[in-house]
Amino acid sequence: MMPLTMVEPGKPISIQRIGGKEEIKRFLENLGFVVGSDVTIISKIGGNVIVNIKNSRVAISKEMANKIMV
């Protein structure tokens, strides 16, 4: 497993685990980041990432992306 920030753009990968406090987990879950979901990084800008998840584009900070293990 590795954090989402380590994945190359354009490569679809499955979410294995989401770390962090309960409120952060709930926030990410509301955006569609749940264990077993496929996610593809569109681009990385200054460590922050834009991802495609469940046919939606979502931008998340580097700190949040580091809590998503793939």
ZINOR-V545938 format. One record per residue. N is the residue number from 1. PSI is psi in degrees with one decimal (* if undefined). OMEGA is omega in radians with two decimals (999 if undefined). BURIAL is 1 if it has 16 or more other ideal C-beta (glycine too) atoms within 10 Angstrom, else 0. Layout:
n/psi/omega/burial
N/PSI/OMEGA/BURIAL
N/PSI/OMEGA/BURIAL
//
This chain:
n/psi/omega/burial
1/148.5/3.09/0
2/158.5/3.12/0
3/155.2/-3.12/0
4/-30.4/-3.12/1
5/-17.5/-3.11/1
6/-8.2/-3.09/0
7/141.3/3.10/1
8/141.5/3.08/0
9/142.6/3.09/0
10/-7.4/-3.10/0
11/113.1/3.10/0
12/137.1/-3.11/0
13/154.0/-3.07/0
14/140.3/3.11/0
15/129.0/-3.12/1
16/-39.2/-3.07/0
17/149.9/3.06/0
18/123.0/-3.12/1
19/-174.7/3.10/0
20/-178.5/3.14/0
21/161.2/-3.10/0
22/-39.8/-3.12/0
23/-34.6/3.10/0
24/-43.0/3.10/0
25/-43.4/-3.13/0
26/-41.0/3.11/0
27/-47.5/3.14/0
28/-37.6/3.11/1
29/-38.9/3.11/0
30/-26.5/3.09/0
31/-10.2/3.12/0
32/-0.5/-3.14/0
33/92.0/3.10/1
34/153.8/-3.13/0
35/131.4/-3.14/0
36/-15.2/3.12/0
37/147.3/3.05/0
38/139.8/-3.13/0
39/142.9/3.10/1
40/128.1/3.09/0
41/127.3/3.11/1
42/-49.9/3.14/0
43/161.7/3.07/0
44/129.6/3.14/1
45/108.9/3.13/0
46/30.9/-3.12/0
47/-26.5/3.07/0
48/151.1/-3.06/0
49/147.8/2.98/1
50/123.8/-3.06/0
51/157.1/3.03/1
52/115.9/3.13/0
53/128.9/-3.12/1
54/48.6/3.11/0
55/25.0/3.07/0
56/148.7/3.05/0
57/130.2/-3.10/0
58/135.4/3.06/1
59/130.6/3.09/0
60/154.9/-3.11/1
61/163.5/3.11/0
62/-39.9/-3.13/0
63/-43.3/3.12/0
64/-40.4/3.14/1
65/-32.1/3.12/1
66/-18.8/3.11/1
67/-12.9/3.14/1
68/113.4/-3.11/1
69/132.4/-3.12/0
70/*/999/1
//
